[in-house]
């Protein structure tokens, strides 16, 4: 049994189009992953979407810290934390899954980043691995052995979701054509791919249908 995990394909992570404004934390060319997802969803036993779902006072937001700016690195719960613009605030347009994504084919949604004091890049755990989401439980209950991961962004939430999937013992694959990265520093995406590969993630360019 195999599952497709769509990571954070949300309005705030995608650029402006004719039908929507620029997302608050738009990943360059992030909207290009939507067609890939729509094309391949039917070929999996289970499709799960993760959704960043932050409270308004989430401490990863630069707006919550005086004398700090977007992109600054701080310590939050003894973890390194990059400060981001406000994004994917619960029950806002920015937090919604992209309209063009075929949501009828998504079986389950897993919310992450809901605790204000800690960020959650991975779909499985918060950044400190203090608390798990229900993602692993869903996969185990459905007897999923192989997971295929794609979405936004390659160098953050996609990477950490894939690393955790591999660590948990799932046969883990990254679909490159279905990912786009933030690339705060040049080389972040290629480094992330190498890190995933070293952890046992199978890197594939595309799904052969």
NUPA-140852 format. One record per atom (N, C-alpha, C): chain; atom name; x, y, z. Coordinates in nm, 4 decimals. Each point is the difference from the previous one (the first is absolute). Example, Ala and Ser with C-alpha at 12.3 -4.5 7.8 and 13.67 -1.06 7.14 Angstrom:
2
 unit site       xx       yy       zz
    A    N   1.3190  -0.5690   0.7800
    A   CA  -0.0890   0.1190   0.0000
    A    C   0.0900   0.1200   0.0000
    A    N  -0.0350   0.1050  -0.0720
    A   CA   0.0820   0.1190   0.0060
    A    C  -0.0770   0.1090   0.0730
This chain:
209
 unit site       xx       yy       zz
    A    N   0.0848  -0.1193   0.0000
    A   CA  -0.0848   0.1193   0.0000
    A    C   0.0887   0.1249   0.0000
    A    N  -0.0363   0.0971  -0.0813
    A   CA   0.0824   0.1200  -0.0103
    A    C  -0.0860   0.1252   0.0163
    A    N   0.0615   0.1015   0.0613
    A   CA  -0.0689   0.1266   0.0255
    A    C   0.0767   0.1149  -0.0632
    A    N  -0.0747   0.1010  -0.0396
    A   CA   0.0566   0.1259  -0.0475
    A    C  -0.0210   0.1038   0.1092
    A    N   0.1083   0.0668   0.0398
    A   CA  -0.0086   0.1070   0.0991
    A    C   0.0261   0.1321  -0.0702
    A    N  -0.1005   0.0851  -0.0024
    A   CA   0.0092   0.1334  -0.0595
    A    C   0.0313   0.0988   0.1114
    A    N   0.1170   0.0594  -0.0057
    A   CA   0.0457   0.0850   0.1095
    A    C  -0.0336   0.1464  -0.0269
    A    N  -0.0886   0.0554   0.0792
    A   CA  -0.0229   0.1453   0.0114
    A    C  -0.0253   0.0708  -0.1334
    A    N  -0.0852  -0.0566  -0.0825
    A   CA  -0.0346   0.0670  -0.1266
    A    C  -0.1134   0.0979   0.0304
    A    N   0.0396   0.1145   0.0557
    A   CA  -0.0928   0.0974   0.0567
    A    C   0.0179   0.1367  -0.0645
    A    N  -0.1017   0.0826   0.0126
    A   CA   0.0014   0.1311  -0.0659
    A    C   0.1183   0.0863   0.0418
    A    N   0.0356  -0.0014   0.1280
    A   CA   0.1094   0.0862   0.0444
    A    C   0.1360  -0.0453  -0.0503
    A    N   0.0107  -0.1221  -0.0484
    A   CA   0.1277  -0.0503  -0.0504
    A    C   0.0098   0.0053  -0.1522
    A    N  -0.0995   0.0584  -0.0656
    A   CA   0.0013   0.0033  -0.1463
    A    C  -0.0057   0.1429  -0.0519
    A    N   0.0604   0.0240  -0.1163
    A   CA   0.0070   0.1356  -0.0553
    A    C  -0.1352   0.0503  -0.0499
    A    N  -0.0001   0.1255  -0.0344
    A   CA  -0.1199   0.0634  -0.0554
    A    C  -0.0361  -0.0626  -0.1345
    A    N  -0.1292  -0.0167  -0.0206
    A   CA  -0.0516  -0.0426  -0.1300
    A    C  -0.1157   0.0922  -0.0358
    A    N  -0.0625  -0.0269  -0.1137
    A   CA  -0.1148   0.0813  -0.0409
    A    C  -0.1150  -0.0126   0.0991
    A    N  -0.0020  -0.1102   0.0744
    A   CA  -0.1131  -0.0274   0.0891
    A    C   0.0296   0.0189   0.1480
    A    N   0.1243   0.0279   0.0355
    A   CA   0.0329   0.0148   0.1418
    A    C   0.1158   0.0964   0.0186
    A    N   0.0048   0.0662   0.1171
    A   CA   0.1115   0.0906   0.0277
    A    C   0.1266  -0.0770   0.0371
    A    N   0.1098   0.0728   0.0067
    A   CA   0.1271  -0.0583   0.0421
    A    C  -0.0120  -0.0531   0.1422
    A    N   0.0486  -0.1213   0.0223
    A   CA   0.0014  -0.0545   0.1351
    A    C   0.1006   0.0717   0.0877
    A    N  -0.0246   0.0022   0.1297
    A   CA   0.0877   0.0707   0.0931
    A    C   0.1390  -0.0610   0.0084
    A    N   0.0111  -0.1274  -0.0326
    A   CA   0.1297  -0.0682   0.0008
    A    C   0.0109  -0.0852  -0.1264
    A    N  -0.0202   0.0658  -0.1131
    A   CA  -0.0096  -0.0703  -0.1281
    A    C   0.1334  -0.0629  -0.0394
    A    N  -0.0054  -0.1267  -0.0342
    A   CA   0.1152  -0.0727  -0.0517
    A    C   0.0070   0.0253  -0.1504
    A    N   0.1144   0.0438  -0.0519
    A   CA   0.0092   0.0258  -0.1440
    A    C  -0.0474  -0.1199  -0.0827
    A    N  -0.0902   0.0272  -0.0927
    A   CA  -0.0578  -0.1024  -0.0882
    A    C  -0.0745  -0.1096   0.0773
    A    N  -0.0410   0.0325   0.1223
    A   CA  -0.0665  -0.0998   0.0831
    A    C  -0.1295  -0.0518  -0.0584
    A    N  -0.0675   0.0828  -0.0787
    A   CA  -0.1273  -0.0426  -0.0596
    A    C   0.0187  -0.1113  -0.1032
    A    N   0.1237  -0.0201  -0.0465
    A   CA   0.0247  -0.1033  -0.1010
    A    C  -0.0198  -0.1418   0.0539
    A    N   0.0017  -0.0152   0.1315
    A   CA  -0.0147  -0.1350   0.0550
    A    C  -0.1456  -0.0474  -0.0032
    A    N  -0.0944   0.0929  -0.0174
    A   CA  -0.1419  -0.0368   0.0071
    A    C  -0.0374  -0.0970  -0.1117
    A    N   0.0421   0.0301  -0.1219
    A   CA  -0.0330  -0.0885  -0.1125
    A    C   0.0622  -0.1381   0.0166
    A    N   0.1201  -0.0037   0.0571
    A   CA   0.0641  -0.1295   0.0244
    A    C  -0.0847  -0.0823   0.0967
    A    N  -0.0433   0.0638   0.1080
    A   CA  -0.0826  -0.0701   0.0988
    A    C  -0.1297  -0.0507  -0.0619
    A    N  -0.0665   0.0869  -0.0741
    A   CA  -0.1281  -0.0390  -0.0601
    A    C   0.0150  -0.1176  -0.0961
    A    N   0.1145  -0.0049  -0.0659
    A   CA   0.0243  -0.1036  -0.1011
    A    C   0.0223  -0.1374   0.0621
    A    N   0.0548  -0.0045   0.1211
    A   CA   0.0441  -0.1293   0.0541
    A    C  -0.0841  -0.0518   0.1165
    A    N  -0.0881   0.0818   0.0561
    A   CA  -0.0710  -0.0411   0.1218
    A    C  -0.0777  -0.1304  -0.0150
    A    N  -0.0618  -0.0196  -0.1154
    A   CA  -0.0832  -0.1187  -0.0202
    A    C   0.0785  -0.1308   0.0034
    A    N   0.1309   0.0093  -0.0069
    A   CA   0.0829  -0.1198  -0.0104
    A    C   0.0506  -0.0490   0.1359
    A    N  -0.0573   0.0538   0.1083
    A   CA   0.0428  -0.0395   0.1343
    A    C  -0.1176  -0.0559   0.0792
    A    N   0.0336  -0.0875   0.0951
    A   CA  -0.1032  -0.0581   0.0858
    A    C  -0.0536   0.1013   0.1003
    A    N   0.0834   0.0970   0.0358
    A   CA  -0.0377   0.0998   0.0997
    A    C   0.0692   0.1308  -0.0345
    A    N  -0.0729   0.1101   0.0081
    A   CA   0.0574   0.1330  -0.0233
    A    C  -0.0233   0.0840   0.1252
    A    N   0.1094   0.0511   0.0546
    A   CA  -0.0062   0.0833   0.1200
    A    C   0.0626   0.1349  -0.0320
    A    N  -0.0645   0.1065   0.0415
    A   CA   0.0560   0.1345  -0.0126
    A    C   0.0350   0.0516   0.1388
    A    N   0.1199   0.0548   0.0151
    A   CA   0.0314   0.0715   0.1236
    A    C  -0.0347   0.1466  -0.0198
    A    N  -0.0339   0.0649   0.1096
    A   CA  -0.0437   0.1387  -0.0068
    A    C   0.0594   0.0759   0.1182
    A    N   0.0879   0.0971  -0.0287
    A   CA   0.0481   0.0907   0.1028
    A    C  -0.1212   0.0733   0.0568
    A    N  -0.0120   0.0043   0.1313
    A   CA  -0.1242   0.0496   0.0608
    A    C   0.0357   0.0741   0.1291
    A    N   0.0512   0.1221  -0.0173
    A   CA   0.0570   0.0733   0.1130
    A    C  -0.1019   0.0891   0.0702
    A    N   0.0078   0.0090   0.1327
    A   CA  -0.0752   0.1040   0.0697
    A    C   0.0595   0.1372  -0.0313
    A    N  -0.0767   0.1046   0.0237
    A   CA   0.0450   0.1358  -0.0338
    A    C   0.1274   0.0397   0.0732
    A    N   0.0201  -0.0556   0.1178
    A   CA   0.1156   0.0376   0.0823
    A    C   0.1145  -0.0998  -0.0114
    A    N   0.0076  -0.0698  -0.1117
    A   CA   0.1048  -0.1015  -0.0128
    A    C   0.1376   0.0644   0.0086
    A    N   0.0875  -0.0604   0.0793
    A   CA   0.1288   0.0619   0.0301
    A    C   0.1029  -0.0144  -0.1118
    A    N  -0.0369  -0.0643  -0.1092
    A   CA   0.0876   0.0005  -0.1177
    A    C  -0.0207   0.1256  -0.0837
    A    N  -0.0985   0.0812   0.0362
    A   CA  -0.0294   0.1224  -0.0747
    A    C   0.0886   0.1137   0.0504
    A    N   0.0688   0.0668  -0.0911
    A   CA   0.0825   0.1147   0.0387
    A    C  -0.0831   0.1078   0.0687
    A    N  -0.1261   0.0094  -0.0355
    A   CA  -0.0875   0.1026   0.0585
    A    C  -0.0178  -0.0164   0.1504
    A    N   0.0321  -0.1164   0.0532
    A   CA  -0.0161  -0.0262   0.1431
    A    C   0.1240   0.0351   0.0811
    A    N   0.1031   0.0519  -0.0663
    A   CA   0.1270   0.0260   0.0679
    A    C   0.0469   0.1423  -0.0302
    A    N   0.0044   0.0831   0.1020
    A   CA   0.0529   0.1348  -0.0185
    A    C   0.1506  -0.0092  -0.0238
    A    N   0.0507   0.0928  -0.0792
    A   CA   0.1432   0.0072  -0.0319
    A    C   0.0504  -0.1200  -0.0805
    A    N  -0.0920  -0.0714  -0.0634
    A   CA   0.0405  -0.1081  -0.0896
    A    C  -0.0724   0.0155  -0.1327
    A    N   0.0634  -0.0501  -0.1052
    A   CA  -0.0551   0.0129  -0.1344
    A    C  -0.0192  -0.1369  -0.0637
    A    N  -0.0762  -0.0007  -0.1079
    A   CA  -0.0173  -0.1218  -0.0784
    A    C   0.1367  -0.0515  -0.0451
    A    N   0.0236  -0.1273   0.0184
    A   CA   0.1269  -0.0607  -0.0379
    A    C   0.0997  -0.0111   0.1130
    A    N  -0.0252   0.0701   0.1122
    A   CA   0.0893  -0.0113   0.1153
    A    C  -0.0079  -0.1404   0.0591
    A    N   0.1096  -0.0425   0.0596
    A   CA   0.0058  -0.1292   0.0673
    A    C  -0.0008   0.0234   0.1500
    A    N  -0.0961  -0.0589   0.0693
    A   CA  -0.0092   0.0139   0.1449
    A    C  -0.0036  -0.1390   0.0630
    A    N   0.0015  -0.0025   0.1326
    A   CA  -0.0197  -0.1233   0.0748
    A    C  -0.1438  -0.0043   0.0501
    A    N  -0.0694  -0.1073  -0.0302
    A   CA  -0.1378  -0.0185   0.0439
    A    C  -0.0111  -0.1412   0.0567
    A    N  -0.0287  -0.0087   0.1296
    A   CA  -0.0026  -0.1315   0.0660
    A    C   0.1311  -0.0755  -0.0209
    A    N   0.1102   0.0742   0.0094
    A   CA   0.1342  -0.0565  -0.0139
    A    C   0.0265  -0.0583  -0.1383
    A    N  -0.0775   0.0446  -0.0984
    A   CA   0.0201  -0.0415  -0.1387
    A    C   0.0249   0.1225  -0.0865
    A    N   0.0843  -0.0150  -0.1020
    A   CA   0.0167   0.1084  -0.0960
    A    C  -0.1308   0.0227  -0.0744
    A    N  -0.0389   0.1250  -0.0120
    A   CA  -0.1255   0.0332  -0.0667
    A    C   0.0205   0.1182  -0.0931
    A    N  -0.0241  -0.0199  -0.1290
    A   CA  -0.0034   0.1112  -0.0947
    A    C  -0.1322   0.0725   0.0182
    A    N   0.0050   0.1322  -0.0003
    A   CA  -0.1226   0.0788   0.0118
    A    C  -0.0580   0.0246  -0.1387
    A    N  -0.1268  -0.0322  -0.0145
    A   CA  -0.0697   0.0085  -0.1275
    A    C  -0.1044   0.1109   0.0031
    A    N  -0.0442   0.0451  -0.1163
    A   CA  -0.1183   0.0863  -0.0015
    A    C  -0.1215  -0.0787   0.0498
    A    N  -0.0995   0.0711   0.0503
    A   CA  -0.1241  -0.0673   0.0396
    A    C  -0.0511  -0.0807  -0.1193
    A    N  -0.0346  -0.1247   0.0232
    A   CA  -0.0466  -0.0843  -0.1104
    A    C  -0.0872  -0.1131   0.0534
    A    N  -0.0893  -0.0466  -0.0852
    A   CA  -0.0849  -0.1162   0.0306
    A    C  -0.0652   0.0108   0.1377
    A    N  -0.0542   0.1189   0.0271
    A   CA  -0.0717   0.0208   0.1259
    A    C  -0.1349  -0.0716  -0.0081
    A    N  -0.0324  -0.0700   0.1045
    A   CA  -0.1207  -0.0829   0.0030
    A    C  -0.1233   0.0764  -0.0474
    A    N  -0.0773  -0.0664  -0.0849
    A   CA  -0.1283   0.0528  -0.0488
    A    C   0.0135   0.1271  -0.0836
    A    N   0.1152   0.0147  -0.0674
    A   CA   0.0172   0.1093  -0.0954
    A    C   0.0171  -0.0577  -0.1398
    A    N  -0.0156   0.0860  -0.0993
    A   CA   0.0178  -0.0417  -0.1391
    A    C   0.1397  -0.0568  -0.0225
    A    N   0.1001   0.0621   0.0601
    A   CA   0.1374  -0.0450  -0.0202
    A    C   0.0258  -0.1416   0.0470
    A    N  -0.0765  -0.0448   0.0987
    A   CA   0.0192  -0.1343   0.0548
    A    C  -0.0725  -0.1073  -0.0797
    A    N  -0.0896   0.0409  -0.0879
    A   CA  -0.0786  -0.0978  -0.0754
    A    C   0.0865  -0.0724  -0.1035
    A    N  -0.0356  -0.1239  -0.0275
    A   CA   0.0625  -0.0704  -0.1118
    A    C  -0.0337   0.0732  -0.1292
    A    N   0.0928  -0.0032  -0.0945
    A   CA  -0.0187   0.0740  -0.1248
    A    C  -0.1261  -0.0457  -0.0726
    A    N  -0.0709   0.0969  -0.0552
    A   CA  -0.1299  -0.0280  -0.0617
    A    C   0.0114  -0.0977  -0.1161
    A    N   0.1080   0.0099  -0.0769
    A   CA   0.0153  -0.0865  -0.1176
    A    C   0.0426  -0.1422   0.0345
    A    N   0.0361  -0.0221   0.1256
    A   CA   0.0338  -0.1347   0.0437
    A    C  -0.1292  -0.0812   0.0106
    A    N  -0.0001  -0.1179  -0.0583
    A   CA  -0.1218  -0.0822  -0.0008
    A    C  -0.0223  -0.0603   0.1384
    A    N  -0.0685   0.0755   0.0830
    A   CA  -0.0185  -0.0417   0.1391
    A    C  -0.0936  -0.1195   0.0135
    A    N  -0.0780  -0.0281  -0.1019
    A   CA  -0.0885  -0.1171   0.0048
    A    C   0.0783  -0.1309   0.0049
    A    N   0.1249   0.0045  -0.0439
    A   CA   0.0824  -0.1210  -0.0023
    A    C   0.0859  -0.0152   0.1256
    A    N  -0.0099   0.0962   0.0918
    A   CA   0.0773  -0.0053   0.1243
    A    C  -0.0820  -0.0726   0.1062
    A    N   0.0577  -0.1053   0.0559
    A   CA  -0.0721  -0.0825   0.0969
    A    C   0.0054   0.0557   0.1420
    A    N   0.1148   0.0571   0.0369
    A   CA   0.0177   0.0488   0.1371
    A    C   0.0827   0.1275  -0.0031
    A    N  -0.0265   0.0884   0.0970
    A   CA   0.0815   0.1198   0.0190
    A    C   0.0612  -0.0060   0.1393
    A    N   0.1290   0.0278   0.0082
    A   CA   0.0716   0.0021   0.1271
    A    C   0.0459   0.1430   0.0258
    A    N  -0.0452   0.0573   0.1111
    A   CA   0.0390   0.1360   0.0362
    A    C   0.1290  -0.0037   0.0812
    A    N   0.0842   0.1011  -0.0216
    A   CA   0.1258   0.0092   0.0746
    A    C   0.0303   0.1457   0.0323
    A    N   0.0887   0.0207   0.0962
    A   CA   0.0339   0.1366   0.0392
    A    C  -0.1069   0.0677   0.0825
    A    N  -0.0791  -0.0785   0.0711
    A   CA  -0.1135   0.0558   0.0743
    A    C   0.0388   0.0524   0.1383
    A    N   0.1114  -0.0459   0.0541
    A   CA   0.0448   0.0473   0.1318
    A    C   0.0795   0.1288  -0.0176
    A    N  -0.0347   0.1070   0.0719
    A   CA   0.0630   0.1302  -0.0259
    A    C   0.1483   0.0069   0.0324
    A    N   0.0504  -0.0861   0.0884
    A   CA   0.1365   0.0141   0.0486
    A    C   0.1030  -0.0832  -0.0756
    A    N  -0.0448  -0.0778  -0.0997
    A   CA   0.0958  -0.0833  -0.0729
    A    C  -0.0482  -0.0193  -0.1434
    A    N   0.0950   0.0008  -0.0931
    A   CA  -0.0353  -0.0166  -0.1406
    A    C  -0.0053  -0.1488  -0.0349
    A    N  -0.0595  -0.0295  -0.1122
    A   CA  -0.0128  -0.1391  -0.0452
    A    C   0.0222  -0.0042  -0.1502
    A    N   0.1241  -0.0232  -0.0408
    A   CA   0.0274  -0.0141  -0.1424
    A    C  -0.0480  -0.1360  -0.0503
    A    N   0.0265  -0.1036   0.0773
    A   CA  -0.0372  -0.1352  -0.0406
    A    C  -0.1497  -0.0227   0.0142
    A    N  -0.0530  -0.0838  -0.0884
    A   CA  -0.1385  -0.0412   0.0138
    A    C  -0.0212  -0.0998   0.1123
    A    N   0.1089  -0.0542   0.0553
    A   CA  -0.0093  -0.1028   0.1035
    A    C   0.0153   0.0534   0.1419
    A    N   0.0892   0.0974   0.0196
    A   CA   0.0325   0.0480   0.1346
    A    C   0.0211   0.1513  -0.0018
    A    N  -0.0029   0.0597   0.1209
    A   CA   0.0484   0.1373   0.0104
    A    C   0.1524  -0.0022  -0.0094
    A    N   0.0603   0.1191  -0.0062
    A   CA   0.1439   0.0070  -0.0261
    A    C   0.0858  -0.0577   0.1119
    A    N  -0.0562  -0.0097   0.1195
    A   CA   0.0737  -0.0602   0.1105
    A    C  -0.0306  -0.1468   0.0203
    A    N  -0.0832  -0.0559  -0.0876
    A   CA  -0.0463  -0.1391   0.0144
    A    C  -0.0623  -0.0230   0.1377
    A    N  -0.0666   0.1028   0.0506
    A   CA  -0.0657  -0.0104   0.1301
    A    C  -0.1403  -0.0576  -0.0125
    A    N  -0.0648   0.0299  -0.1103
    A   CA  -0.1380  -0.0447  -0.0193
    A    C  -0.0192  -0.0428  -0.1450
    A    N  -0.0683  -0.1116  -0.0182
    A   CA  -0.0266  -0.0521  -0.1342
    A    C  -0.1355   0.0472  -0.0498
    A    N  -0.0102   0.0160  -0.1307
    A   CA  -0.1308   0.0173  -0.0632
    A    C  -0.0630  -0.1388  -0.0158
    A    N  -0.1162  -0.0056  -0.0622
    A   CA  -0.0640  -0.1300  -0.0221
    A    C   0.0464  -0.0674  -0.1288
    A    N   0.0992   0.0584  -0.0694
    A   CA   0.0380  -0.0516  -0.1313
    A    C   0.0475  -0.1450   0.0054
    A    N   0.0911  -0.0308   0.0907
    A   CA   0.0492  -0.1379   0.0067
    A    C  -0.1134  -0.0967   0.0326
    A    N  -0.0857   0.0377   0.0933
    A   CA  -0.1121  -0.0870   0.0377
    A    C  -0.0895  -0.0305  -0.1195
    A    N  -0.0298   0.1024  -0.0793
    A   CA  -0.0837  -0.0192  -0.1190
    A    C   0.0658  -0.0983  -0.0963
    A    N   0.1284   0.0190  -0.0233
    A   CA   0.0715  -0.0872  -0.0936
    A    C   0.0025  -0.1445   0.0495
    A    N   0.0265  -0.0187   0.1291
    A   CA   0.0045  -0.1363   0.0554
    A    C  -0.1380  -0.0655  -0.0067
    A    N  -0.1033   0.0755   0.0331
    A   CA  -0.1353  -0.0571  -0.0008
    A    C  -0.0428  -0.0440  -0.1396
    A    N   0.0538   0.0677  -0.1016
    A   CA  -0.0336  -0.0343  -0.1385
    A    C   0.1004  -0.0976  -0.0622
    A    N   0.0886  -0.0532   0.0838
    A   CA   0.0994  -0.0989  -0.0451
    A    C   0.0881   0.0525  -0.1127
    A    N   0.0338   0.1277   0.0094
    A   CA   0.0876   0.0614  -0.0998
    A    C   0.1447  -0.0386   0.0276
    A    N   0.0681  -0.0450  -0.1018
    A   CA   0.1413  -0.0347   0.0115
    A    C   0.0887   0.0999  -0.0732
    A    N  -0.0488   0.0533  -0.1123
    A   CA   0.0785   0.0937  -0.0812
    A    C  -0.0677   0.1359  -0.0025
    A    N   0.0793   0.1050   0.0185
    A   CA  -0.0535   0.1357  -0.0092
    A    C   0.0756   0.0774  -0.1074
    A    N  -0.0743   0.0775  -0.0752
    A   CA   0.0542   0.0874  -0.1036
    A    C  -0.0323   0.1427   0.0421
    A    N   0.1025   0.0837   0.0051
    A   CA  -0.0138   0.1330   0.0585
    A    C   0.0297   0.1058  -0.1043
    A    N  -0.0821   0.1049  -0.0010
    A   CA   0.0206   0.1144  -0.0887
    A    C  -0.0653   0.1216   0.0634
    A    N   0.0333   0.1187  -0.0514
    A   CA  -0.0655   0.1207   0.0492
    A    C   0.0973   0.1126   0.0280
    A    N  -0.0308   0.0768   0.1046
    A   CA   0.0709   0.1230   0.0304
    A    C   0.0408   0.0025   0.1482
    A    N   0.1211   0.0360   0.0261
    A   CA   0.1064   0.0308  -0.0929
    A    C   0.1100  -0.1050   0.0146
    A    N   0.0718  -0.0242  -0.1095
    A   CA   0.1006  -0.1058  -0.0048
    A    C   0.0950   0.0046   0.1186
    A    N   0.0486   0.1201   0.0328
    A   CA   0.1065   0.0159   0.0979
    A    C  -0.0500   0.0165   0.1431
    A    N  -0.1301  -0.0071   0.0207
    A   CA  -0.0544   0.0106   0.1361
    A    C  -0.1002  -0.1124   0.0271
    A    N  -0.1259   0.0256  -0.0206
    A   CA  -0.1030  -0.0955   0.0438
    A    C   0.0043  -0.1311  -0.0767
    A    N   0.0310   0.0052  -0.1281
    A   CA   0.0139  -0.1240  -0.0769
    A    C   0.1169  -0.0816   0.0538
    A    N   0.1131   0.0654   0.0191
    A   CA   0.1189  -0.0706   0.0486
    A    C  -0.0254  -0.0674   0.1341
    A    N  -0.0537   0.0741   0.0945
    A   CA  -0.0171  -0.0565   0.1339
    A    C  -0.1075  -0.1081   0.0037
    A    N  -0.1005   0.0127  -0.0838
    A   CA  -0.1011  -0.1059  -0.0094
    A    C   0.0621  -0.1277  -0.0557
    A    N   0.0816   0.0137  -0.1033
    A   CA   0.0649  -0.1170  -0.0601
    A    C   0.0994  -0.0646   0.0959
    A    N   0.0782   0.0811   0.0699
    A   CA   0.0968  -0.0552   0.0953
    A    C  -0.0701  -0.0783   0.1103
    A    N  -0.1098   0.0544   0.0508
    A   CA  -0.0727  -0.0704   0.1057
    A    C  -0.0654  -0.1274  -0.0525
    A    N  -0.0531   0.0056  -0.1216
    A   CA  -0.0617  -0.1196  -0.0584
    A    C   0.1019  -0.1131  -0.0105
    A    N   0.1194   0.0333  -0.0481
    A   CA   0.1048  -0.1014  -0.0127
    A    C   0.0419  -0.0524   0.1370
    A    N   0.0129   0.0912   0.0963
    A   CA   0.0406  -0.0394   0.1348
    A    C  -0.1038  -0.0923   0.0654
    A    N  -0.1260   0.0202  -0.0347
    A   CA  -0.1075  -0.0826   0.0551
    A    C  -0.0140  -0.1348  -0.0709
    A    N   0.0821  -0.0208  -0.1027
    A   CA   0.0032  -0.1304  -0.0645
    A    C  -0.0844  -0.0142  -0.1250
    A    N  -0.0569   0.1103  -0.0466
    A   CA  -0.0761  -0.0077  -0.1245
    A    C   0.0961  -0.0008  -0.1196
    A    N  -0.0370  -0.0724  -0.1029
    A   CA   0.0707   0.0052  -0.1282
    A    C  -0.0328   0.1364  -0.0607
    A    N   0.0969   0.0905   0.0010
    A   CA  -0.0286   0.1420  -0.0234
    A    C   0.0574   0.0481  -0.1324
    A    N  -0.0828   0.0693  -0.0769
    A   CA   0.0380   0.0513  -0.1314
    A    C  -0.0322   0.1492  -0.0067
    A    N   0.0904   0.0760  -0.0588
    A   CA  -0.0228   0.1423  -0.0255
    A    C  -0.0230   0.0198  -0.1494
    A    N  -0.1103   0.0658  -0.0350
    A   CA  -0.0324   0.0257  -0.1406
    A    C   0.0502   0.1402  -0.0352
    A    N   0.1131   0.0078  -0.0681
    A   CA   0.0650   0.1291  -0.0242
    A    C  -0.0861   0.0961  -0.0816
    A    N  -0.0676  -0.0494  -0.1027
    A   CA  -0.0777   0.0904  -0.0845
    A    C  -0.1163   0.0625   0.0774
    A    N  -0.0335  -0.0578   0.1142
    A   CA  -0.1093   0.0519   0.0804
    A    C   0.0451   0.0837   0.1170
    A    N   0.1238   0.0472  -0.0026
    A   CA   0.0538   0.0804   0.1104
    A    C   0.0591   0.1311  -0.0517
    A    N  -0.0107   0.1026   0.0810
    A   CA   0.0688   0.1269  -0.0239
    A    C   0.0534   0.0488   0.1342
    A    N   0.1116   0.0755  -0.0043
    A   CA   0.0662   0.0382   0.1241
    A    C   0.0035   0.1489   0.0259
    A    N   0.0247   0.0337   0.1268
    A   CA   0.0133   0.1399   0.0413
    A    C   0.1362   0.0540  -0.0416
    A    N   0.1059  -0.0788   0.0270
    A   CA   0.1377   0.0366  -0.0363
    A    C   0.0387   0.1350   0.0616
    A    N  -0.0111   0.0112   0.1333
    A   CA   0.0460   0.1216   0.0675
    A    C   0.1485   0.0223  -0.0261
    A    N   0.0756  -0.1077  -0.0005
    A   CA   0.1412   0.0037  -0.0356
    A    C   0.0198  -0.0862  -0.1240
    A    N   0.0850   0.0472  -0.0900
    A   CA   0.0254  -0.0771  -0.1215
    A    C   0.0510  -0.1393   0.0354
    A    N  -0.0594  -0.0999  -0.0597
    A   CA   0.0407  -0.1372   0.0259
    A    C  -0.0843  -0.0711   0.1037
    A    N  -0.0939   0.0715   0.0636
    A   CA  -0.0826  -0.0632   0.1037
    A    C  -0.0770  -0.1207  -0.0531
    A    N  -0.0546   0.0131  -0.1204
    A   CA  -0.0809  -0.1100  -0.0544
    A    C   0.0859  -0.1207  -0.0354
    A    N   0.1116   0.0240  -0.0661
    A   CA   0.0864  -0.1129  -0.0360
    A    C   0.0566  -0.0667   0.1250
    A    N   0.0317   0.0802   0.1014
    A   CA   0.0481  -0.0579   0.1259
    A    C  -0.1088  -0.0830   0.0676
    A    N  -0.1241   0.0499  -0.0058
    A   CA  -0.1119  -0.0740   0.0596
    A    C  -0.0194  -0.1341  -0.0697
    A    N   0.0107   0.0010  -0.1311
    A   CA  -0.0170  -0.1243  -0.0764
    A    C   0.1097  -0.1002   0.0357
    A    N   0.1221   0.0488   0.0138
    A   CA   0.1099  -0.0888   0.0378
    A    C  -0.0189  -0.0553   0.1406
    A    N  -0.0515   0.0845   0.0901
    A   CA  -0.0253  -0.0451   0.1373
    A    C  -0.1071  -0.1090   0.0023
    A    N  -0.1045   0.0192  -0.0774
    A   CA  -0.1053  -0.1015  -0.0073
    A    C   0.0538  -0.1301  -0.0588
    A    N   0.0780   0.0143  -0.1061
    A   CA   0.0570  -0.1185  -0.0654
    A    C   0.0881  -0.0782   0.0971
    A    N   0.0809   0.0720   0.0769
    A   CA   0.0887  -0.0646   0.0967
    A    C  -0.0779  -0.0714   0.1099
    A    N  -0.1222   0.0467   0.0257
    A   CA  -0.0838  -0.0606   0.1039
    A    C  -0.0825  -0.1171  -0.0525
    A    N   0.0184  -0.0338  -0.1271
    A   CA  -0.0689  -0.1154  -0.0558
    A    C  -0.1245   0.0317  -0.0797
    A    N  -0.0241   0.1283  -0.0254
    A   CA  -0.1151   0.0388  -0.0816
    A    C   0.0341  -0.0227  -0.1469
    A    N  -0.0883  -0.0650  -0.0717
    A   CA   0.0193  -0.0237  -0.1430
    A    C  -0.0434   0.1243  -0.0770
    A    N   0.0908   0.0609  -0.0725
    A   CA  -0.0292   0.1227  -0.0745
    A    C  -0.0389  -0.0376  -0.1427
    A    N  -0.1228   0.0346  -0.0390
    A   CA  -0.0452  -0.0285  -0.1361
    A    C  -0.0427   0.1306  -0.0660
    A    N   0.0244   0.0117  -0.1279
    A   CA  -0.0347   0.1232  -0.0701
    A    C  -0.1503   0.0148  -0.0169
    A    N  -0.0662  -0.1097  -0.0326
    A   CA  -0.1435   0.0055  -0.0251
    A    C  -0.0594  -0.1388   0.0185
    A    N  -0.1325  -0.0032   0.0106
    A   CA  -0.0719  -0.1268   0.0070
    A    C  -0.0319  -0.0451  -0.1419
    A    N   0.0391  -0.1204  -0.0333
    A   CA  -0.0347  -0.0558  -0.1309
    A    C  -0.1385  -0.0628   0.0086
    A    N  -0.0950   0.0583  -0.0720
    A   CA  -0.1383  -0.0469   0.0069
    A    C  -0.0264  -0.1044  -0.1086
